[in-house]
Each structure stands twice: as C-alpha cells, then as structure tokens.
Amino acid sequence: MAKFEPSFVNIRRMLSKYRILVNTDDGEEDYDTTWYPNGFSGNQISIGNDGTGSNDAGLRFLRVPIPNNVKITKAVLRVKSAVNSTKRPTLIIKGIKQPSALSYDSTNRPSTKPKTTNTVAWNITQDWVINTWYESPDVKAIIQEIIDQTEFTNKAIGIVIEDNASPVNQYENIWDFNSGATNTAQLVLTLEPDI
C-alpha cells in the first residue's frame, strides 16, 4: 500500500472527490429482496419508505487511493435530487465492511453484505429541489473504519444509504449513473497526514 510522505507541499489537508464510474456501482434495493441496477424507474434511486416498504441505495466508489497513514478529517456523500420533494425520510448511512467492495447485482445486494459498526443518521429536514446537490452529515468514522482494515486494497469503497423507519411514503429520489455520469453520487474526503 502507498505510504504518505509529508513535505512542505503535501503537509496540508487534501481534498479528494470520487464519483460512481460504472453502471454496476449504484442502484436501488427494495424490501431487502430485489435489486434494480438502474434505480426502480426513470434512472432514479429511491431511498426511504415508498408506501410498501424500505428502499435503500447501494453506492460503490472505485479506485480510492488512500495511503495507510492518513486520517480522514471529513467525509461526506453528495447526491443529486431527481425530483422536487417535500418528503421527510429518516435514513442511515453504513459502510460495506469489505477490504474491496464488490459490484452489486441480484445475488450480491447491499443487504447481503457485512456492514461497518459505525453508522450515521441522515434525517431529511428540508424540501429538495430537482437537480440540486445535497450533502450528507459527516461519515468520516465509517470511511476510517473501512480503510483501517489491514487488508484494505484501495480498489473500492462501498456505502449504503438505508431507510431507517421512515414514515410511510417518505422517501427521496436521487439520480442513478444511467441518468448521466455527471449526476452520480459523490464521496468527498478531506485527508491529512497522521504524523
């Protein structure tokens, strides 16, 4: 694994942004049973409770070259709203506890994967406007737990945004990769050397 070498140039904090790069790296899982690789409808991923049950988003960020002697000082997810919404879902963010998260498919759904001990609640408290970016609370503890695995390979980090007992019909829709690469979810990390 790469080692971070402090210098006058890189001793400062670094900001790194990662996007979903391929279609198999995001999608929607409904009711812990069914995987939709392009979102349920219209290249949109629903997160929350759609009136029938829970909808969760699976996200996978490829090629995350984090050296093993840095600390995460901030980490956020950014998602782009696919509709205007006045809904108020209650969500929870978890990491996939694997050294290199695998792509999602019908037999490798987010609900089947081991999760991080660290989780972060994300309760939506404002209206969402179509094609506007929204930022999660800080998930640095989740990312740090993933990269602290001795087997962490820098190849992929998996994140799940799950329904967390949202009221019925309270959900948000975000854009899936197939809606356009510039619409996809982002993972934004702030790093600094751990010296």
C-alpha positions in Angstrom: 0.0 0.0 0.0 1.2 3.5 -0.8 2.8 5.4 2.1 2.2 9.2 2.6 5.4 11.1 2.7 4.9 14.5 4.4 6.6 17.5 2.8 6.1 21.3 2.7 3.9 20.7 -0.3 1.6 18.0 1.0 1.5 18.6 4.8 -1.7 20.5 4.3 -5.1 18.9 4.1 -6.0 17.3 0.9 -9.5 17.2 -0.7 -10.4 14.2 -2.8 -13.6 13.6 -4.7 -14.8 10.3 -6.1 -17.8 9.5 -8.4 -19.7 6.4 -9.4 -17.8 5.3 -12.5 -19.8 2.4 -13.9 -23.5 1.3 -14.0 -22.9 -1.8 -11.7 -21.7 0.5 -8.9 -25.1 2.1 -7.9 -28.7 1.1 -7.8 -31.7 0.5 -5.5 -32.6 -2.4 -3.3 -36.3 -2.7 -2.4 -37.5 -4.6 0.7 -34.1 -6.3 1.2 -35.1 -8.7 -1.7 -34.9 -7.0 -5.2 -32.0 -5.2 -6.8 -32.6 -2.6 -9.5 -29.3 -1.6 -11.1 -30.7 1.5 -12.8 -32.9 2.5 -10.0 -36.6 1.5 -9.8 -37.8 3.8 -12.5 -36.5 6.6 -14.8 -32.9 6.1 -13.7 -33.8 7.2 -10.2 -32.9 5.6 -6.9 -35.5 5.9 -4.2 -34.3 6.0 -0.5 -36.8 5.8 2.3 -40.2 4.2 2.5 -42.2 4.1 -0.7 -45.5 3.0 0.9 -44.8 -0.7 0.5 -41.6 -0.9 2.4 -37.9 0.2 2.6 -35.9 1.4 -0.4 -32.1 1.5 0.0 -29.3 2.9 -2.2 -26.1 0.9 -2.8 -23.1 3.0 -3.9 -19.6 1.8 -4.8 -16.6 4.1 -5.4 -13.8 2.7 -7.4 -10.0 3.4 -7.2 -9.9 5.3 -3.9 -6.1 5.6 -3.4 -5.9 6.4 0.3 -2.5 5.9 1.9 -2.5 3.9 5.1 -1.0 6.6 7.3 -3.6 9.4 6.8 -6.6 10.3 8.9 -9.9 11.3 7.5 -10.8 14.7 8.9 -14.1 14.9 7.0 -16.1 12.7 4.6 -19.5 13.4 3.0 -21.7 11.9 0.4 -23.2 14.3 -2.2 -26.3 13.2 -4.1 -28.3 15.0 -6.8 -32.1 15.1 -6.3 -34.1 13.7 -9.3 -37.4 15.4 -8.3 -38.9 18.2 -6.3 -39.8 16.8 -2.9 -41.4 17.9 0.3 -40.9 14.5 1.9 -39.1 13.8 5.2 -37.5 10.3 5.2 -35.2 9.2 8.1 -32.1 7.4 6.7 -29.0 5.8 8.0 -25.6 5.5 6.2 -23.4 2.4 6.6 -20.2 1.2 5.0 -19.6 -2.1 3.4 -17.1 -3.8 5.7 -15.0 -5.4 3.0 -11.4 -4.7 2.0 -12.6 -4.1 -1.5 -16.3 -3.9 -2.0 -17.7 -5.9 -4.9 -20.1 -4.7 -7.6 -23.8 -5.1 -6.8 -26.1 -7.5 -8.6 -29.2 -9.6 -7.9 -27.2 -12.0 -5.7 -24.8 -9.5 -4.3 -27.2 -6.9 -3.0 -26.4 -4.3 -0.3 -28.5 -6.2 2.3 -26.3 -9.3 1.9 -23.0 -7.6 2.7 -21.3 -7.1 6.1 -21.6 -3.5 7.4 -19.5 -1.2 9.5 -20.0 -0.8 13.2 -20.0 2.9 12.7 -23.2 4.4 11.2 -24.5 7.9 10.6 -28.2 9.0 10.8 -29.3 11.3 7.9 -32.7 12.8 8.6 -34.0 14.9 5.8 -35.4 18.2 7.3 -35.8 20.4 4.2 -37.5 20.3 0.8 -35.4 19.0 -2.0 -35.2 20.8 -5.4 -34.8 18.8 -8.6 -31.2 18.7 -10.0 -29.8 20.2 -6.8 -26.9 18.6 -4.8 -27.4 17.6 -1.2 -24.7 16.7 1.3 -24.9 14.0 4.0 -23.7 14.5 7.6 -20.0 13.7 8.2 -19.3 10.0 7.6 -15.6 10.0 8.4 -15.9 7.4 11.1 -17.4 5.0 8.5 -14.7 5.6 6.0 -11.9 5.4 8.6 -13.3 2.0 9.7 -13.2 0.7 6.2 -9.6 1.9 5.4 -8.3 0.8 8.8 -8.8 -2.8 7.7 -5.4 -4.4 7.3 -6.5 -5.9 4.0 -7.9 -2.6 2.5 -6.7 -2.5 -1.1 -7.7 1.0 -2.3 -9.7 -0.6 -5.0 -13.3 0.2 -3.9 -15.3 1.6 -1.0 -19.0 0.6 -0.7 -21.6 2.7 1.0 -25.3 2.1 1.7 -28.0 4.7 2.4 -30.8 2.7 4.1 -34.3 3.5 5.2 -34.4 3.9 8.9 -38.0 3.5 9.9 -39.2 6.4 7.7 -43.0 7.1 7.9 -45.0 5.6 5.0 -44.5 7.4 1.7 -41.5 9.4 2.9 -38.6 9.0 0.5 -36.2 10.9 -1.8 -35.3 10.1 -5.4 -31.7 10.6 -6.5 -30.1 10.2 -9.9 -28.6 6.8 -10.9 -25.5 6.5 -13.1 -27.6 5.8 -16.2 -29.1 9.3 -16.0 -25.7 10.7 -16.8 -22.2 10.4 -15.3 -22.3 14.0 -14.0 -25.4 13.2 -11.9 -23.9 10.4 -10.0 -23.3 10.3 -6.2 -20.0 11.6 -5.0 -17.8 10.7 -2.0 -15.8 13.8 -0.9 -12.9 13.2 1.5 -10.7 15.6 3.4 -7.4 13.9 4.4 -4.4 14.9 6.4 -1.2 13.0 7.3 -1.4 11.1 10.6 2.0 12.0 12.0 
